[in-house]
Amino acid sequence: MSDKLAGKAKEVEGKLTGDKAREAQGKAEGLLGKAKEKINDVKEDVIRVVLVKSF
C-alpha cells in the first residue's frame, strides 16, 4: 500500500507544481503499488489452495 500511496502523493505534487516528470514518476509508482498488491493477492490465494489440498 505504501508504494501506491507514495505514488499518488508524488503524482498530485507533480500536478500542483507543474512538474510533469514528478507526476509521471508518481503514476509509475502508483502502478507498481497496484501490481504488488495484485501479486500479493495471488500469492495468498495460492497458499490457501495449497493448504486446503494438503488437508
Phi and psi restraints in degrees (value plus and minus 20) as a CYANA .aco file:
   2 SER   PHI     -86.2   -46.2
   2 SER   PSI     -56.8   -16.8
   3 ASP   PHI     -83.4   -43.4
   3 ASP   PSI     -62.2   -22.2
   4 LYS   PHI     -84.0   -44.0
   4 LYS   PSI     -65.0   -25.0
   5 LEU   PHI     -88.4   -48.4
   5 LEU   PSI     -64.8   -24.8
   6 ALA   PHI     -82.9   -42.9
   6 ALA   PSI     -59.8   -19.8
   7 GLY   PHI     -82.4   -42.4
   7 GLY   PSI     -62.9   -22.9
   8 LYS   PHI     -84.2   -44.2
   8 LYS   PSI     -60.6   -20.6
   9 ALA   PHI     -82.2   -42.2
   9 ALA   PSI     -63.9   -23.9
  10 LYS   PHI     -86.5   -46.5
  10 LYS   PSI     -58.4   -18.4
  11 GLU   PHI     -81.8   -41.8
  11 GLU   PSI     -66.5   -26.5
  12 VAL   PHI     -85.0   -45.0
  12 VAL   PSI     -62.1   -22.1
  13 GLU   PHI     -78.4   -38.4
  13 GLU   PSI     -64.4   -24.4
  14 GLY   PHI     -82.0   -42.0
  14 GLY   PSI     -60.6   -20.6
  15 LYS   PHI     -85.1   -45.1
  15 LYS   PSI     -62.7   -22.7
  16 LEU   PHI     -87.8   -47.8
  16 LEU   PSI     -55.3   -15.3
  17 THR   PHI    -114.6   -74.6
  17 THR   PSI     -27.4    12.6
  18 GLY   PHI      57.7    97.7
  18 GLY   PSI      -4.0    36.0
  19 ASP   PHI    -110.1   -70.1
  19 ASP   PSI      77.4   117.4
  20 LYS   PHI     -83.8   -43.8
  20 LYS   PSI     -55.1   -15.1
  21 ALA   PHI     -85.1   -45.1
  21 ALA   PSI     -63.7   -23.7
  22 ARG   PHI     -85.3   -45.3
  22 ARG   PSI     -59.7   -19.7
  23 GLU   PHI     -81.9   -41.9
  23 GLU   PSI     -64.8   -24.8
  24 ALA   PHI     -85.5   -45.5
  24 ALA   PSI     -59.9   -19.9
  25 GLN   PHI     -80.9   -40.9
  25 GLN   PSI     -62.5   -22.5
  26 GLY   PHI     -82.9   -42.9
  26 GLY   PSI     -62.9   -22.9
  27 LYS   PHI     -81.7   -41.7
  27 LYS   PSI     -62.4   -22.4
  28 ALA   PHI     -83.4   -43.4
  28 ALA   PSI     -64.5   -24.5
  29 GLU   PHI     -85.2   -45.2
  29 GLU   PSI     -56.5   -16.5
  30 GLY   PHI     -82.8   -42.8
  30 GLY   PSI     -61.9   -21.9
  31 LEU   PHI     -86.0   -46.0
  31 LEU   PSI     -58.9   -18.9
  32 LEU   PHI     -81.3   -41.3
  32 LEU   PSI     -62.7   -22.7
  33 GLY   PHI     -81.7   -41.7
  33 GLY   PSI     -62.8   -22.8
  34 LYS   PHI     -82.9   -42.9
  34 LYS   PSI     -62.2   -22.2
  35 ALA   PHI     -82.6   -42.6
  35 ALA   PSI     -63.1   -23.1
  36 LYS   PHI     -82.5   -42.5
  36 LYS   PSI     -58.7   -18.7
  37 GLU   PHI     -83.2   -43.2
  37 GLU   PSI     -64.1   -24.1
  38 LYS   PHI     -84.2   -44.2
  38 LYS   PSI     -62.0   -22.0
  39 ILE   PHI     -81.9   -41.9
  39 ILE   PSI     -62.6   -22.6
  40 ASN   PHI     -84.3   -44.3
  40 ASN   PSI     -59.2   -19.2
  41 ASP   PHI     -81.1   -41.1
  41 ASP   PSI     -64.8   -24.8
  42 VAL   PHI     -84.6   -44.6
  42 VAL   PSI     -62.6   -22.6
  43 LYS   PHI     -78.1   -38.1
  43 LYS   PSI     -65.5   -25.5
  44 GLU   PHI     -84.0   -44.0
  44 GLU   PSI     -58.8   -18.8
  45 ASP   PHI     -83.3   -43.3
  45 ASP   PSI     -62.7   -22.7
  46 VAL   PHI     -83.7   -43.7
  46 VAL   PSI     -62.8   -22.8
  47 ILE   PHI     -82.0   -42.0
  47 ILE   PSI     -61.8   -21.8
  48 ARG   PHI     -82.2   -42.2
  48 ARG   PSI     -64.1   -24.1
  49 VAL   PHI     -84.2   -44.2
  49 VAL   PSI     -63.7   -23.7
  50 VAL   PHI     -83.6   -43.6
  50 VAL   PSI     -62.6   -22.6
  51 LEU   PHI     -86.6   -46.6
  51 LEU   PSI     -58.7   -18.7
  52 VAL   PHI     -87.7   -47.7
  52 VAL   PSI     -60.6   -20.6
  53 LYS   PHI     -94.1   -54.1
  53 LYS   PSI     -41.5    -1.5
  54 SER   PHI    -103.6   -63.6
  54 SER   PSI     -28.5    11.5
